Amino acid sequence: MSTVEQIEAAILKLSPQELSQLADWVLDLDDRRWDEQIERDIATGKLDFLAREALAEFAAGNCRTL
């Protein structure tokens, strides 16, 4: 049995409260990892093209007031 299969089997044994707690933890972990990835991408310039594109659209008048 693989580690993933063991984890799945253990999850099936959780109470509803424990499952909710685990789900919250997993979502928080995913959010933190996403934030870390975005920070790395910003620091390395991987997202610079998006800023240039947005500024070009703005300069071309392709924007509206929100």
C-alpha positions, 0 to 999 in steps of 0.5 A: 500500500502506497503512502497516499493510499494509507493517507486516504484510508486514514482520512476515511476513518476521521470524524466529520469534525476531524475531516473539517479540521484537516480540510482547513489545514490542507486549504491553508497549506495550499494557500501558503504554497501559492503565496510563496510561489507568487513571491518567487515569481515576482522576485525573479521577474516571471510576472513582469510581462503582466505589468507591461501588458497592463500598462500598455493596455492602460496607455492605449485607453483600454480601461474603465473606472471601477 
